[in-house]
Amino acid sequence: MGKLGTLRRGPDKSGIKSTFYENPIPRILRSSPRFSSFELLGMYKESTALDKRGYKRESLELLTKILAQKPHDERVICRVARTMRDLGDAQG
């Protein structure tokens, strides 16, 4: 999972540049404080619900592995859930 491109303009064309990746989840989950097992369970349930909407199984397995290996805080999990929802909306 490498970069798909180098730099691009922001959505408002203001010249804000960002790097984009094939899968945004690892970048979002890079570092955070500890997360409780109850919150991780909630995120897992969110992931399985999203899976039923047509997400790729590989993405959910990757997310589960990342969540299992590193502690995360609530804001990060919420951002991941939002990102996955946005990806689902973009896919149809």
Beta strands, then each sheet from edge to edge (+ up, - down):
strand 1: 3-9
strand 2: 17-21
sheet 1: 1+ 2-
end
